[in-house]
């Protein structure tokens, strides 16, 4: 059977990968095989780190809520329990934003939660 090299389509495929890895160092932006390895690894890292970013942001929100809750005389876990009991549905992102940007409103939310 004859060997098939790919012709123009293969050239375009190589060019696409090499364009993607333009900012890489050494042979990772010059040689297709090294560039392809770098490209695959970077795609793997980016998809993994999107999940890690969400994890890190949730940790940050919880830390901010806990700090603000302690200023209002409670702890994070007690506050979240009280919010659930009072059926105040506000997510951690918004709660952390309130704690940082508008402490008076956060204090009101804490007071509302602790009344029930």
N, CA, C and O atoms as CSV, one atom per row, in Angstrom:
chain,resi,resn,atom,element,x,y,z
A,1,UNK,N,N,0.833,-1.183,0.000
A,1,UNK,CA,C,0.000,0.000,0.000
A,1,UNK,C,C,0.879,1.249,0.000
A,1,UNK,O,O,1.932,1.277,0.637
A,2,UNK,N,N,0.443,2.267,-0.711
A,2,UNK,CA,C,1.247,3.476,-0.844
A,2,UNK,C,C,1.170,4.323,0.418
A,2,UNK,O,O,0.185,4.294,1.155
A,3,UNK,N,N,2.238,5.077,0.642
A,3,UNK,CA,C,2.300,5.961,1.807
A,3,UNK,C,C,1.528,7.243,1.513
A,3,UNK,O,O,1.661,7.830,0.439
A,4,UNK,N,N,0.713,7.671,2.490
A,4,UNK,CA,C,-0.060,8.907,2.333
A,4,UNK,C,C,0.503,9.931,3.320
A,4,UNK,O,O,0.540,9.695,4.527
A,5,UNK,N,N,0.936,11.063,2.785
A,5,UNK,CA,C,1.584,12.065,3.629
A,5,UNK,C,C,0.630,13.135,4.146
A,5,UNK,O,O,0.920,13.754,5.170
A,6,UNK,N,N,-0.457,13.369,3.501
A,6,UNK,CA,C,-1.398,14.365,4.001
A,6,UNK,C,C,-1.437,15.626,3.170
A,6,UNK,O,O,-2.459,16.313,3.138
A,7,UNK,N,N,-0.354,15.944,2.503
A,7,UNK,CA,C,-0.316,17.080,1.584
A,7,UNK,C,C,-0.689,18.405,2.222
A,7,UNK,O,O,-0.271,18.697,3.343
A,8,UNK,N,N,-1.468,19.204,1.519
A,8,UNK,CA,C,-1.820,20.547,2.004
A,8,UNK,C,C,-2.561,20.523,3.337
A,8,UNK,O,O,-2.359,21.404,4.172
A,9,UNK,N,N,-3.413,19.528,3.542
A,9,UNK,CA,C,-4.169,19.459,4.796
A,9,UNK,C,C,-3.240,19.233,5.985
A,9,UNK,O,O,-3.422,19.824,7.049
A,10,UNK,N,N,-2.249,18.376,5.794
A,10,UNK,CA,C,-1.279,18.140,6.867
A,10,UNK,C,C,-0.482,19.391,7.162
A,10,UNK,O,O,-0.205,19.705,8.320
A,11,UNK,N,N,-0.116,20.103,6.115
A,11,UNK,CA,C,0.628,21.352,6.295
A,11,UNK,C,C,-0.205,22.361,7.091
A,11,UNK,O,O,0.310,23.025,7.990
A,12,UNK,N,N,-1.487,22.472,6.757
A,12,UNK,CA,C,-2.365,23.401,7.470
A,12,UNK,C,C,-2.532,22.994,8.936
A,12,UNK,O,O,-2.564,23.839,9.831
A,13,UNK,N,N,-2.637,21.688,9.159
A,13,UNK,CA,C,-2.788,21.196,10.528
A,13,UNK,C,C,-1.537,21.519,11.350
A,13,UNK,O,O,-1.636,21.950,12.499
A,14,UNK,N,N,-0.367,21.309,10.754
A,14,UNK,CA,C,0.888,21.631,11.440
A,14,UNK,C,C,0.977,23.128,11.709
A,14,UNK,O,O,1.373,23.554,12.793
A,15,UNK,N,N,0.601,23.923,10.705
A,15,UNK,CA,C,0.685,25.375,10.824
A,15,UNK,C,C,-0.217,25.896,11.947
A,15,UNK,O,O,0.145,26.823,12.671
A,16,UNK,N,N,-1.402,25.279,12.079
A,16,UNK,CA,C,-2.346,25.678,13.127
A,16,UNK,C,C,-1.740,25.450,14.516
A,16,UNK,O,O,-1.842,26.306,15.395
A,17,UNK,N,N,-1.116,24.300,14.700
A,17,UNK,CA,C,-0.495,23.985,15.990
A,17,UNK,C,C,0.684,24.923,16.247
A,17,UNK,O,O,0.846,25.423,17.360
A,18,UNK,N,N,1.503,25.162,15.229
A,18,UNK,CA,C,2.662,26.034,15.399
A,18,UNK,C,C,2.241,27.471,15.688
A,18,UNK,O,O,2.921,28.172,16.437
A,19,UNK,N,N,1.136,27.919,15.107
A,19,UNK,CA,C,0.621,29.250,15.427
A,19,UNK,C,C,0.144,29.315,16.864
A,19,UNK,O,O,0.325,30.327,17.542
A,20,UNK,N,N,-0.465,28.239,17.327
A,20,UNK,CA,C,-0.963,28.211,18.699
A,20,UNK,C,C,0.169,28.309,19.710
A,20,UNK,O,O,0.022,28.950,20.751
A,21,UNK,N,N,1.308,27.670,19.404
A,21,UNK,CA,C,2.426,27.622,20.355
A,21,UNK,C,C,3.463,28.696,20.056
A,21,UNK,O,O,4.639,28.520,20.377
A,22,UNK,N,N,3.057,29.789,19.457
A,22,UNK,CA,C,3.982,30.845,19.034
A,22,UNK,C,C,4.806,31.417,20.185
A,22,UNK,O,O,5.982,31.727,19.990
A,23,UNK,N,N,4.241,31.564,21.353
A,23,UNK,CA,C,4.957,32.193,22.462
A,23,UNK,C,C,5.830,31.247,23.264
A,23,UNK,O,O,6.467,31.667,24.229
A,24,UNK,N,N,5.872,29.984,22.885
A,24,UNK,CA,C,6.650,29.000,23.649
A,24,UNK,C,C,8.147,29.188,23.415
A,24,UNK,O,O,8.564,29.825,22.448
A,25,UNK,N,N,8.943,28.623,24.317
A,25,UNK,CA,C,10.397,28.737,24.218
A,25,UNK,C,C,10.989,27.550,23.489
A,25,UNK,O,O,10.365,26.498,23.354
A,26,UNK,N,N,12.208,27.746,23.022
A,26,UNK,CA,C,13.041,26.709,22.401
A,26,UNK,C,C,12.335,26.059,21.218
A,26,UNK,O,O,11.749,26.743,20.379
A,27,UNK,N,N,12.398,24.729,21.159
A,27,UNK,CA,C,11.862,24.049,19.982
A,27,UNK,C,C,10.344,23.874,20.044
A,27,UNK,O,O,9.740,23.350,19.108
A,28,UNK,N,N,9.731,24.312,21.142
A,28,UNK,CA,C,8.293,24.103,21.295
A,28,UNK,C,C,7.479,24.983,20.355
A,28,UNK,O,O,6.289,24.732,20.162
A,29,UNK,N,N,8.083,25.996,19.772
A,29,UNK,CA,C,7.369,26.808,18.795
A,29,UNK,C,C,7.925,26.622,17.381
A,29,UNK,O,O,7.453,27.253,16.434
A,30,UNK,N,N,8.938,25.746,17.244
A,30,UNK,CA,C,9.560,25.548,15.936
A,30,UNK,C,C,9.250,24.187,15.328
A,30,UNK,O,O,8.965,24.085,14.135
A,31,UNK,N,N,9.307,23.142,16.147
A,31,UNK,CA,C,9.150,21.778,15.654
A,31,UNK,C,C,7.744,21.280,15.938
A,31,UNK,O,O,7.233,21.431,17.047
A,32,UNK,N,N,7.123,20.684,14.927
A,32,UNK,CA,C,5.716,20.290,15.072
A,32,UNK,C,C,5.505,19.322,16.222
A,32,UNK,O,O,4.583,19.492,17.019
A,33,UNK,N,N,6.349,18.312,16.311
A,33,UNK,CA,C,6.117,17.291,17.335
A,33,UNK,C,C,6.218,17.883,18.737
A,33,UNK,O,O,5.376,17.608,19.593
A,34,UNK,N,N,7.248,18.696,18.973
A,34,UNK,CA,C,7.388,19.347,20.277
A,34,UNK,C,C,6.252,20.344,20.516
A,34,UNK,O,O,5.745,20.463,21.632
A,35,UNK,N,N,5.865,21.049,19.470
A,35,UNK,CA,C,4.774,22.022,19.588
A,35,UNK,C,C,3.466,21.303,19.911
A,35,UNK,O,O,2.675,21.789,20.719
A,36,UNK,N,N,3.239,20.167,19.296
A,36,UNK,CA,C,2.010,19.409,19.530
A,36,UNK,C,C,1.964,18.918,20.977
A,36,UNK,O,O,0.912,18.954,21.615
A,37,UNK,N,N,3.106,18.460,21.490
A,37,UNK,CA,C,3.176,18.038,22.891
A,37,UNK,C,C,2.839,19.212,23.816
A,37,UNK,O,O,2.071,19.067,24.767
A,38,UNK,N,N,3.423,20.364,23.523
A,38,UNK,CA,C,3.181,21.555,24.345
A,38,UNK,C,C,1.717,21.970,24.273
A,38,UNK,O,O,1.123,22.352,25.281
A,39,UNK,N,N,1.144,21.896,23.084
A,39,UNK,CA,C,-0.258,22.261,22.875
A,39,UNK,C,C,-1.187,21.343,23.668
A,39,UNK,O,O,-2.094,21.809,24.357
A,40,UNK,N,N,-0.951,20.038,23.565
A,40,UNK,CA,C,-1.804,19.081,24.280
A,40,UNK,C,C,-1.693,19.278,25.795
A,40,UNK,O,O,-2.693,19.222,26.511
A,41,UNK,N,N,-0.478,19.507,26.268
A,41,UNK,CA,C,-0.268,19.706,27.696
A,41,UNK,C,C,-0.960,20.994,28.155
A,41,UNK,O,O,-1.576,21.020,29.220
A,42,UNK,N,N,-0.862,22.054,27.358
A,42,UNK,CA,C,-1.470,23.319,27.763
A,42,UNK,C,C,-2.988,23.198,27.791
A,42,UNK,O,O,-3.636,23.781,28.660
A,43,UNK,N,N,-3.563,22.451,26.855
A,43,UNK,CA,C,-5.015,22.244,26.859
A,43,UNK,C,C,-5.437,21.455,28.091
A,43,UNK,O,O,-6.471,21.738,28.696
A,44,UNK,N,N,-4.633,20.468,28.456
A,44,UNK,CA,C,-4.930,19.660,29.638
A,44,UNK,C,C,-4.859,20.518,30.892
A,44,UNK,O,O,-5.736,20.438,31.752
A,45,UNK,N,N,-3.801,21.354,31.002
A,45,UNK,CA,C,-3.658,22.243,32.149
A,45,UNK,C,C,-4.814,23.227,32.231
A,45,UNK,O,O,-5.356,23.461,33.311
A,46,UNK,N,N,-5.196,23.806,31.092
A,46,UNK,CA,C,-6.234,24.840,31.132
A,46,UNK,C,C,-7.575,24.255,31.567
A,46,UNK,O,O,-8.302,24.888,32.333
A,47,UNK,N,N,-7.912,23.058,31.090
A,47,UNK,CA,C,-9.187,22.467,31.498
A,47,UNK,C,C,-9.150,22.071,32.972
A,47,UNK,O,O,-10.149,22.215,33.677
A,48,UNK,N,N,-8.006,21.572,33.443
A,48,UNK,CA,C,-7.877,21.213,34.857
A,48,UNK,C,C,-7.959,22.459,35.731
A,48,UNK,O,O,-8.632,22.462,36.762
A,49,UNK,N,N,-7.273,23.511,35.314
A,49,UNK,CA,C,-7.181,24.692,36.154
A,49,UNK,C,C,-8.449,25.525,36.166
A,49,UNK,O,O,-8.625,26.359,37.054
A,50,UNK,N,N,-9.336,25.320,35.205
A,50,UNK,CA,C,-10.646,25.974,35.300
A,50,UNK,C,C,-11.410,25.432,36.500
A,50,UNK,O,O,-12.092,26.182,37.198
A,51,UNK,N,N,-11.296,24.128,36.738
A,51,UNK,CA,C,-11.936,23.538,37.920
A,51,UNK,C,C,-11.238,23.993,39.201
A,51,UNK,O,O,-11.897,24.264,40.205
A,52,UNK,N,N,-9.916,24.078,39.169
A,52,UNK,CA,C,-9.155,24.497,40.344
A,52,UNK,C,C,-9.484,25.945,40.698
A,52,UNK,O,O,-9.554,26.296,41.876
A,53,UNK,N,N,-9.690,26.802,39.664
A,53,UNK,CA,C,-10.022,28.199,39.921
A,53,UNK,C,C,-11.334,28.299,40.683
A,53,UNK,O,O,-11.447,29.089,41.621
A,54,UNK,N,N,-12.330,27.504,40.290
A,54,UNK,CA,C,-13.615,27.514,41.000
A,54,UNK,C,C,-13.427,27.092,42.454
A,54,UNK,O,O,-14.030,27.662,43.363
A,55,UNK,N,N,-12.594,26.099,42.655
A,55,UNK,CA,C,-12.298,25.617,44.007
A,55,UNK,C,C,-11.657,26.718,44.847
A,55,UNK,O,O,-12.045,26.948,45.992
A,56,UNK,N,N,-10.668,27.396,44.260
A,56,UNK,CA,C,-9.961,28.456,44.971
A,56,UNK,C,C,-10.882,29.625,45.282
A,56,UNK,O,O,-10.811,30.198,46.370
A,57,UNK,N,N,-11.747,29.984,44.339
A,57,UNK,CA,C,-12.667,31.092,44.575
A,57,UNK,C,C,-13.636,30.761,45.695
A,57,UNK,O,O,-13.943,31.619,46.524
A,58,UNK,N,N,-14.120,29.530,45.730
A,58,UNK,CA,C,-15.036,29.136,46.808
A,58,UNK,C,C,-14.333,29.240,48.172
A,58,UNK,O,O,-14.931,29.685,49.151
A,59,UNK,N,N,-13.066,28.827,48.222
A,59,UNK,CA,C,-12.287,28.956,49.469
A,59,UNK,C,C,-12.168,30.414,49.886
A,59,UNK,O,O,-12.314,30.747,51.063
A,60,UNK,N,N,-11.902,31.284,48.910
A,60,UNK,CA,C,-11.765,32.709,49.188
A,60,UNK,C,C,-13.075,33.284,49.722
A,60,UNK,O,O,-13.078,34.043,50.691
A,61,UNK,N,N,-14.196,32.915,49.077
A,61,UNK,CA,C,-15.497,33.418,49.527
A,61,UNK,C,C,-15.773,32.999,50.964
A,61,UNK,O,O,-16.217,33.803,51.784
A,62,UNK,N,N,-15.505,31.732,51.259
A,62,UNK,CA,C,-15.763,31.214,52.603
A,62,UNK,C,C,-14.900,31.937,53.622
A,62,UNK,O,O,-15.373,32.262,54.711
A,63,UNK,N,N,-13.643,32.192,53.287
A,63,UNK,CA,C,-12.745,32.914,54.192
A,63,UNK,C,C,-13.265,34.316,54.468
A,63,UNK,O,O,-13.270,34.767,55.614
A,64,UNK,N,N,-13.704,35.008,53.420
A,64,UNK,CA,C,-14.227,36.372,53.587
A,64,UNK,C,C,-15.501,36.383,54.421
A,64,UNK,O,O,-15.679,37.243,55.284
A,65,UNK,N,N,-16.382,35.427,54.159
A,65,UNK,CA,C,-17.635,35.355,54.922
A,65,UNK,C,C,-17.332,35.081,56.389
A,65,UNK,O,O,-17.940,35.680,57.276
A,66,UNK,N,N,-16.399,34.181,56.639
A,66,UNK,CA,C,-16.047,33.831,58.021
A,66,UNK,C,C,-15.477,35.047,58.759
A,66,UNK,O,O,-15.823,35.298,59.913
A,67,UNK,N,N,-14.599,35.800,58.079
A,67,UNK,CA,C,-14.011,36.984,58.717
A,67,UNK,C,C,-15.097,38.009,59.049
A,67,UNK,O,O,-15.106,38.577,60.141
A,68,UNK,N,N,-16.009,38.244,58.105
A,68,UNK,CA,C,-17.076,39.220,58.335
A,68,UNK,C,C,-18.057,38.712,59.387
A,68,UNK,O,O,-18.568,39.494,60.189
A,69,UNK,N,N,-18.320,37.412,59.387
A,69,UNK,CA,C,-19.237,36.843,60.375
A,69,UNK,C,C,-18.665,36.977,61.785
A,69,UNK,O,O,-19.399,37.263,62.731
A,70,UNK,N,N,-17.372,36.772,61.921
A,70,UNK,CA,C,-16.738,36.907,63.240
A,70,UNK,C,C,-16.791,38.345,63.744
A,70,UNK,O,O,-16.887,38.590,64.946
A,71,UNK,N,N,-16.727,39.305,62.799
A,71,UNK,CA,C,-16.880,40.703,63.200
A,71,UNK,C,C,-18.299,40.978,63.709
A,71,UNK,O,O,-18.521,41.913,64.478
A,72,UNK,N,N,-19.253,40.152,63.270
A,72,UNK,CA,C,-20.643,40.306,63.685
A,72,UNK,C,C,-21.037,39.319,64.786
A,72,UNK,O,O,-22.225,39.122,65.043
A,73,UNK,N,N,-20.069,38.710,65.424
A,73,UNK,CA,C,-20.325,37.887,66.597
A,73,UNK,C,C,-20.787,36.472,66.343
A,73,UNK,O,O,-21.424,35.874,67.210
A,74,UNK,N,N,-20.490,35.918,65.189
A,74,UNK,CA,C,-20.838,34.528,64.901
A,74,UNK,C,C,-19.705,33.912,64.082
A,74,UNK,O,O,-18.696,34.564,63.812
A,75,UNK,N,N,-19.881,32.658,63.691
A,75,UNK,CA,C,-18.876,32.017,62.839
A,75,UNK,C,C,-19.519,31.649,61.511
A,75,UNK,O,O,-20.734,31.749,61.337
A,76,UNK,N,N,-18.685,31.228,60.592
A,76,UNK,CA,C,-19.166,30.877,59.255
A,76,UNK,C,C,-20.198,29.747,59.317
A,76,UNK,O,O,-21.270,29.840,58.718
A,77,UNK,N,N,-19.864,28.689,60.043
A,77,UNK,CA,C,-20.752,27.528,60.057
A,77,UNK,C,C,-22.087,27.853,60.721
A,77,UNK,O,O,-23.139,27.418,60.254
A,78,UNK,N,N,-22.042,28.612,61.803
A,78,UNK,CA,C,-23.292,29.011,62.463
A,78,UNK,C,C,-24.126,29.907,61.551
A,78,UNK,O,O,-25.349,29.780,61.489
A,79,UNK,N,N,-23.450,30.813,60.846
A,79,UNK,CA,C,-24.153,31.722,59.938
A,79,UNK,C,C,-24.834,30.961,58.810
A,79,UNK,O,O,-25.997,31.222,58.501
A,80,UNK,N,N,-24.124,30.026,58.196
A,80,UNK,CA,C,-24.704,29.257,57.087
A,80,UNK,C,C,-25.868,28.415,57.582
A,80,UNK,O,O,-26.889,28.302,56.904
A,81,UNK,N,N,-25.720,27.825,58.760
A,81,UNK,CA,C,-26.821,27.065,59.350
A,81,UNK,C,C,-28.030,27.935,59.612
A,81,UNK,O,O,-29.160,27.534,59.336
A,82,UNK,N,N,-27.798,29.133,60.149
A,82,UNK,CA,C,-28.896,30.064,60.442
A,82,UNK,C,C,-29.562,30.552,59.165
A,82,UNK,O,O,-30.781,30.715,59.121
A,83,UNK,N,N,-28.766,30.785,58.127
A,83,UNK,CA,C,-29.332,31.218,56.832
A,83,UNK,C,C,-30.245,30.138,56.256
A,83,UNK,O,O,-31.311,30.439,55.719
A,84,UNK,N,N,-29.825,28.892,56.371
A,84,UNK,CA,C,-30.650,27.793,55.861
A,84,UNK,C,C,-31.936,27.661,56.676
A,84,UNK,O,O,-33.016,27.442,56.129
A,85,UNK,N,N,-31.796,27.799,57.985
A,85,UNK,CA,C,-32.943,27.686,58.872
A,85,UNK,C,C,-33.953,28.808,58.603
A,85,UNK,O,O,-35.163,28.586,58.627
A,86,UNK,N,N,-33.437,30.011,58.347
A,86,UNK,CA,C,-34.299,31.165,58.074
A,86,UNK,C,C,-34.752,31.200,56.617
A,86,UNK,O,O,-35.453,32.123,56.203
A,87,UNK,N,N,-34.348,30.187,55.837
A,87,UNK,CA,C,-34.622,30.070,54.396
A,87,UNK,C,C,-34.274,31.353,53.636
A,87,UNK,O,O,-35.045,31.842,52.811
A,88,UNK,N,N,-33.093,31.875,53.944
A,88,UNK,CA,C,-32.524,32.994,53.183
A,88,UNK,C,C,-31.591,32.383,52.153
A,88,UNK,O,O,-30.500,31.925,52.492
A,89,UNK,N,N,-32.013,32.374,50.907
A,89,UNK,CA,C,-31.232,31.747,49.847
A,89,UNK,C,C,-30.320,32.780,49.188
A,89,UNK,O,O,-30.730,33.509,48.285
A,90,UNK,N,N,-29.093,32.823,49.651
A,90,UNK,CA,C,-28.089,33.710,49.057
A,90,UNK,C,C,-26.799,32.906,48.953
A,90,UNK,O,O,-26.352,32.295,49.924
A,91,UNK,N,N,-26.216,32.915,47.777
A,91,UNK,CA,C,-25.037,32.062,47.583
A,91,UNK,C,C,-23.785,32.687,48.191
A,91,UNK,O,O,-23.774,33.863,48.554
A,92,UNK,N,N,-22.740,31.886,48.294
A,92,UNK,CA,C,-21.520,32.311,48.966
A,92,UNK,C,C,-20.835,33.454,48.233
A,92,UNK,O,O,-20.243,34.334,48.858
A,93,UNK,N,N,-20.914,33.441,46.912
A,93,UNK,CA,C,-20.288,34.509,46.132
A,93,UNK,C,C,-20.910,35.865,46.480
A,93,UNK,O,O,-20.196,36.839,46.717
A,94,UNK,N,N,-22.231,35.918,46.509
A,94,UNK,CA,C,-22.915,37.176,46.807
A,94,UNK,C,C,-22.715,37.584,48.271
A,94,UNK,O,O,-22.577,38.766,48.588
A,95,UNK,N,N,-22.702,36.585,49.151
A,95,UNK,CA,C,-22.499,36.858,50.572
A,95,UNK,C,C,-21.104,37.437,50.810
A,95,UNK,O,O,-20.948,38.383,51.583
A,96,UNK,N,N,-20.095,36.873,50.149
A,96,UNK,CA,C,-18.727,37.380,50.272
A,96,UNK,C,C,-18.620,38.790,49.694
A,96,UNK,O,O,-17.911,39.637,50.237
A,97,UNK,N,N,-19.322,39.036,48.599
A,97,UNK,CA,C,-19.319,40.357,47.976
A,97,UNK,C,C,-19.944,41.389,48.923
A,97,UNK,O,O,-19.435,42.500,49.070
A,98,UNK,N,N,-21.048,41.005,49.559
A,98,UNK,CA,C,-21.671,41.889,50.550
A,98,UNK,C,C,-20.729,42.159,51.718
A,98,UNK,O,O,-20.625,43.289,52.197
A,99,UNK,N,N,-20.050,41.118,52.168
A,99,UNK,CA,C,-19.145,41.260,53.308
A,99,UNK,C,C,-18.028,42.251,53.015
A,99,UNK,O,O,-17.608,43.000,53.898
A,100,UNK,N,N,-17.545,42.258,51.769
A,100,UNK,CA,C,-16.431,43.138,51.408
A,100,UNK,C,C,-16.918,44.540,51.060
A,100,UNK,O,O,-16.363,45.528,51.542
A,101,UNK,N,N,-17.957,44.631,50.223
A,101,UNK,CA,C,-18.369,45.927,49.683
A,101,UNK,C,C,-19.358,46.689,50.556
A,101,UNK,O,O,-19.357,47.920,50.577
A,102,UNK,N,N,-20.208,45.948,51.283
A,102,UNK,CA,C,-21.262,46.617,52.049
A,102,UNK,C,C,-21.456,45.933,53.404
A,102,UNK,O,O,-22.402,45.164,53.576
A,103,UNK,N,N,-20.573,46.202,54.361
A,103,UNK,CA,C,-20.636,45.515,55.657
A,103,UNK,C,C,-21.937,45.755,56.429
A,103,UNK,O,O,-22.360,44.891,57.197
A,104,UNK,N,N,-22.582,46.921,56.236
A,104,UNK,CA,C,-23.828,47.196,56.952
A,104,UNK,C,C,-24.936,46.237,56.498
A,104,UNK,O,O,-25.677,45.696,57.318
A,105,UNK,N,N,-25.033,46.039,55.197
A,105,UNK,CA,C,-26.044,45.111,54.669
A,105,UNK,C,C,-25.733,43.687,55.115
A,105,UNK,O,O,-26.640,42.924,55.448
A,106,UNK,N,N,-24.448,43.329,55.123
A,106,UNK,CA,C,-24.062,42.001,55.603
A,106,UNK,C,C,-24.478,41.822,57.059
A,106,UNK,O,O,-24.974,40.762,57.440
A,107,UNK,N,N,-24.276,42.855,57.870
A,107,UNK,CA,C,-24.682,42.794,59.274
A,107,UNK,C,C,-26.190,42.609,59.396
A,107,UNK,O,O,-26.654,41.885,60.277
A,108,UNK,N,N,-26.962,43.255,58.518
A,108,UNK,CA,C,-28.423,43.081,58.508
A,108,UNK,C,C,-28.795,41.637,58.160
A,108,UNK,O,O,-29.697,41.057,58.764
A,109,UNK,N,N,-28.098,41.073,57.189
A,109,UNK,CA,C,-28.365,39.673,56.802
A,109,UNK,C,C,-28.074,38.751,57.970
A,109,UNK,O,O,-28.838,37.825,58.240
A,110,UNK,N,N,-26.970,39.000,58.668
A,110,UNK,CA,C,-26.612,38.182,59.834
A,110,UNK,C,C,-27.689,38.316,60.900
A,110,UNK,O,O,-28.083,37.327,61.517
A,111,UNK,N,N,-28.170,39.546,61.119
A,111,UNK,CA,C,-29.200,39.775,62.139
A,111,UNK,C,C,-30.492,39.059,61.764
A,111,UNK,O,O,-31.124,38.438,62.618
A,112,UNK,N,N,-30.893,39.138,60.491
A,112,UNK,CA,C,-32.105,38.462,60.023
A,112,UNK,C,C,-31.989,36.949,60.207
A,112,UNK,O,O,-32.937,36.288,60.631
A,113,UNK,N,N,-30.808,36.412,59.881
A,113,UNK,CA,C,-30.608,34.961,59.998
A,113,UNK,C,C,-30.643,34.523,61.459
A,113,UNK,O,O,-31.205,33.475,61.778
A,114,UNK,N,N,-30.053,35.311,62.340
A,114,UNK,CA,C,-29.955,34.898,63.740
A,114,UNK,C,C,-31.259,35.095,64.521
A,114,UNK,O,O,-31.396,34.570,65.626
A,115,UNK,N,N,-32.214,35.841,63.966
A,115,UNK,CA,C,-33.474,36.059,64.666
A,115,UNK,C,C,-34.353,34.820,64.690
A,115,UNK,O,O,-35.166,34.649,65.598
A,116,UNK,N,N,-34.195,33.957,63.697
A,116,UNK,CA,C,-35.055,32.764,63.664
A,116,UNK,C,C,-34.437,31.584,64.348
A,116,UNK,O,O,-35.043,30.514,64.399
